[in-house]
Amino acid sequence: MDRNIIEIKNLKKSYGNKEALKGIDINIPRGKIVGLLGPNGSGKSTLIKIINGLLQPDGGEVNINGLKPSIETKKIVSYLPERTYLNEWMKVKDILKFFSDFYDDFNMGKAVEMLGNLNIDREEKLKNLSKGTKEKVQLILVMAREAEVYILDEPIGGVDPAGRAYILKTILQNFSENSTLIIATHLISEIENICDEVIFLAYGSVTLSGNVDEIREEKGKSIDSIFREEFRC
């Protein structure tokens, strides 16, 4: 079995004259928590959409467990987009049933347990839930799958600090150590302590990548400090 679950070679994507990805190379190992870090507009969401088969690259290759993004890779990748996509008229229990029917690896027991832990009523319609609770429901749907890869695009971006800690705890408690978890965010300080590896993406290029402990030791400072210095934020 290949050590890397995702291999990306010379990946390019442009929107008109703007280069969103400038021929990047990335290897993501199995069984790791990886922070995909960069400011807004750095190319994180474009990369994630290509991995999930939602965008076609202009050049280069993406391999997920040896396969190109396709229906087959969707069976092993559980994806949380940045924006809510659920139907407002549905009840929470209806959405659980829909996911259970759609994904063979959906663990209904795990989903129900997470809803209970977060005090979310299965009988409630989505339209009656707060924005933060809707985001938690969406996260539960993603983490209830027994996937090989979890990709979370800004899972804590619109949540208050107390909510962020709760969401990260939910993610970690429901993440298999044999799976790979990719968290895309610009809130570095919130996730630095849970990441094994980091990838810095800026203006469509990888500016830094590697093991978190090794980078901290080499640079003599935290990942958050390195990020702030590099992007002046």
C-alpha positions as CSV (number, residue, x, y, z in Angstrom):
1,M,0.0,0.0,0.0
2,D,1.3,3.5,-1.0
3,R,2.3,5.6,2.0
4,N,0.6,8.6,0.5
5,I,-3.2,8.7,0.2
6,I,-3.2,11.8,-2.0
7,E,-0.5,12.7,-4.6
8,I,-0.7,15.9,-6.6
9,K,1.8,16.7,-9.4
10,N,2.2,20.0,-11.2
11,L,-1.4,21.0,-10.6
12,K,-2.6,24.1,-12.5
13,K,-5.9,26.0,-12.5
14,S,-6.7,29.5,-13.8
15,Y,-9.8,31.7,-13.9
16,G,-9.3,33.9,-16.9
17,N,-6.0,35.7,-16.4
18,K,-5.7,34.8,-12.7
19,E,-3.7,31.7,-11.8
20,A,-5.3,30.1,-8.8
21,L,-2.9,27.2,-8.7
22,K,0.6,27.5,-10.3
23,G,1.8,24.0,-10.9
24,I,1.8,22.8,-7.3
25,D,3.2,19.4,-6.0
26,I,1.8,18.0,-2.7
27,N,2.0,14.5,-1.1
28,I,-0.5,13.8,1.8
29,P,0.4,10.7,3.9
30,R,-2.1,8.3,5.3
31,G,-3.2,8.5,8.9
32,K,-2.3,12.1,9.4
33,I,-4.1,15.3,10.3
34,V,-3.0,17.9,7.8
35,G,-3.5,21.7,8.0
36,L,-4.0,23.3,4.6
37,L,-3.2,26.9,5.6
38,G,-3.4,30.2,3.7
39,P,-5.2,33.5,3.6
40,N,-8.4,34.0,1.7
41,G,-7.8,33.8,-2.0
42,S,-4.7,31.6,-1.7
43,G,-6.1,28.7,-3.7
44,K,-7.3,26.4,-0.8
45,S,-10.9,26.0,-2.0
46,T,-9.8,25.6,-5.6
47,L,-7.5,22.8,-4.6
48,I,-10.1,21.1,-2.5
49,K,-12.8,21.3,-5.3
50,I,-10.3,19.7,-7.7
51,I,-9.6,16.9,-5.3
52,N,-13.4,16.3,-4.9
53,G,-13.9,16.3,-8.7
54,L,-16.0,19.6,-8.6
55,L,-13.5,21.5,-10.7
56,Q,-11.3,20.3,-13.6
57,P,-7.7,21.4,-13.5
58,D,-6.0,23.0,-16.5
59,G,-3.0,20.7,-16.1
60,G,-1.3,18.3,-13.8
61,E,-2.4,15.2,-11.9
62,V,-4.4,14.3,-8.8
63,N,-4.4,10.7,-7.5
64,I,-6.4,9.6,-4.5
65,N,-5.5,6.1,-3.3
66,G,-4.2,5.6,-6.8
67,L,-7.4,6.9,-8.5
68,K,-8.2,10.1,-10.3
69,P,-11.1,12.1,-8.8
70,S,-14.3,10.3,-9.8
71,I,-17.3,8.5,-8.5
72,E,-15.0,5.9,-7.1
73,T,-13.0,8.4,-5.0
74,K,-16.2,10.0,-3.7
75,K,-16.7,6.6,-1.9
76,I,-13.7,7.2,0.2
77,V,-13.6,11.0,0.6
78,S,-16.0,12.8,3.0
79,Y,-16.1,16.5,2.2
80,L,-17.3,19.4,4.2
81,P,-17.7,22.5,1.9
82,E,-17.3,26.0,3.2
83,R,-21.0,26.9,2.5
84,T,-24.1,25.1,3.7
85,Y,-25.8,23.1,0.9
86,L,-28.6,21.3,2.8
87,N,-32.3,21.8,1.9
88,E,-34.0,24.1,4.4
89,W,-37.3,22.3,4.3
90,M,-35.9,18.9,5.5
91,K,-35.9,17.7,9.0
92,V,-32.6,16.7,10.6
93,K,-33.7,13.0,10.7
94,D,-34.6,13.2,6.9
95,I,-31.1,14.4,6.1
96,L,-29.6,11.5,8.1
97,K,-31.8,9.0,6.2
98,F,-30.7,10.6,2.9
99,F,-27.0,10.3,3.7
100,S,-27.5,6.7,5.0
101,D,-29.1,5.7,1.7
102,F,-26.5,7.5,-0.4
103,Y,-23.3,6.5,1.4
104,D,-22.6,2.8,2.2
105,D,-20.1,4.0,4.9
106,F,-22.5,6.3,6.8
107,N,-22.7,5.3,10.4
108,M,-26.2,6.2,11.6
109,G,-25.4,5.3,15.2
110,K,-22.4,7.6,15.3
111,A,-24.5,10.5,13.7
112,V,-27.3,10.1,16.3
113,E,-24.7,10.0,19.1
114,M,-23.1,13.3,17.8
115,L,-26.5,15.0,17.5
116,G,-27.2,14.0,21.1
117,N,-23.9,15.3,22.3
118,L,-24.6,18.6,20.6
119,N,-28.2,18.8,21.8
120,I,-29.6,18.9,18.3
121,D,-33.2,17.7,17.9
122,R,-33.7,15.2,15.0
123,E,-37.3,16.3,14.6
124,E,-36.4,20.0,13.9
125,K,-36.5,21.4,10.4
126,L,-33.3,23.0,9.2
127,K,-34.9,26.3,8.5
128,N,-35.6,26.6,12.2
129,L,-32.0,26.1,13.2
130,S,-29.4,28.8,13.8
131,K,-26.5,29.2,11.3
132,G,-24.1,27.7,13.8
133,T,-26.3,24.7,14.4
134,K,-26.8,24.1,10.7
135,E,-23.0,24.0,10.3
136,K,-22.8,21.5,13.2
137,V,-25.4,19.3,11.4
138,Q,-23.3,19.4,8.2
139,L,-20.2,18.5,10.1
140,I,-21.9,15.6,11.8
141,L,-23.0,14.3,8.4
142,V,-19.4,14.4,7.2
143,M,-17.8,12.9,10.3
144,A,-20.4,10.1,10.6
145,R,-19.0,8.5,7.4
146,E,-16.3,5.8,7.9
147,A,-14.2,7.4,5.2
148,E,-10.5,7.1,4.3
149,V,-10.1,10.9,3.8
150,Y,-12.0,13.8,5.5
151,I,-11.6,17.2,3.9
152,L,-13.0,20.1,5.9
153,D,-13.1,23.5,4.2
154,E,-13.1,26.3,6.9
155,P,-15.0,24.2,9.5
156,I,-14.5,26.8,12.2
157,G,-14.5,29.9,10.2
158,G,-18.0,31.2,11.1
159,V,-18.1,30.0,14.7
160,D,-17.3,31.8,18.0
161,P,-14.2,30.7,20.0
162,A,-16.2,28.5,22.4
163,G,-17.9,26.8,19.4
164,R,-14.6,26.3,17.7
165,A,-13.2,24.2,20.6
166,Y,-16.4,22.2,20.6
167,I,-16.3,21.5,16.9
168,L,-12.6,20.5,17.0
169,K,-13.4,18.1,19.9
170,T,-16.2,16.6,17.8
171,I,-13.9,16.2,14.8
172,L,-11.1,14.5,16.8
173,Q,-13.5,12.2,18.7
174,N,-15.0,10.9,15.5
175,F,-11.9,10.6,13.4
176,S,-10.3,7.2,12.8
177,E,-6.6,7.1,13.4
178,N,-6.2,5.2,10.1
179,S,-7.9,7.9,8.1
180,T,-6.5,11.2,6.8
181,L,-8.0,14.5,7.9
182,I,-7.4,17.7,5.9
183,I,-8.5,21.0,7.5
184,A,-8.3,24.1,5.4
185,T,-8.4,27.2,7.4
186,H,-6.8,30.7,8.0
187,L,-7.3,30.3,11.8
188,I,-3.9,28.7,12.4
189,S,-3.7,29.1,16.2
190,E,-7.0,27.1,16.7
191,I,-5.7,23.9,14.9
192,E,-1.9,24.0,15.2
193,N,-1.8,21.7,18.2
194,I,-3.8,18.9,16.5
195,C,-2.0,18.9,13.1
196,D,0.8,16.4,12.2
197,E,1.6,18.1,9.0
198,V,1.0,21.6,7.4
199,I,0.9,22.9,3.9
200,F,1.2,26.7,3.4
201,L,-0.5,27.9,0.2
202,A,-0.1,31.5,-1.0
203,Y,-1.2,33.0,-4.2
204,G,-1.5,29.6,-5.8
205,S,1.9,28.3,-4.7
206,V,3.1,26.0,-1.9
207,T,5.5,28.2,0.2
208,L,6.1,25.7,3.1
209,S,5.1,22.1,3.9
210,G,6.2,19.3,6.2
211,N,6.0,17.9,9.7
212,V,4.7,20.4,12.3
213,D,7.3,19.5,15.0
214,E,10.2,19.6,12.6
215,I,9.1,23.0,11.2
216,R,8.8,24.5,14.7
217,E,12.2,23.1,15.7
218,E,13.9,24.4,12.6
219,K,12.2,27.9,12.7
220,G,12.3,28.2,16.5
221,K,8.7,29.5,16.6
222,S,5.1,28.4,16.3
223,I,3.3,27.6,13.1
224,D,0.9,30.5,13.8
225,S,3.9,32.9,14.2
226,I,5.5,31.7,10.9
227,F,2.1,32.2,9.2
228,R,1.7,35.7,10.5
229,E,5.2,36.7,9.5
230,E,4.8,35.2,6.0
231,F,1.4,36.8,5.3
232,R,1.7,39.9,7.5
233,C,-1.5,39.2,9.4
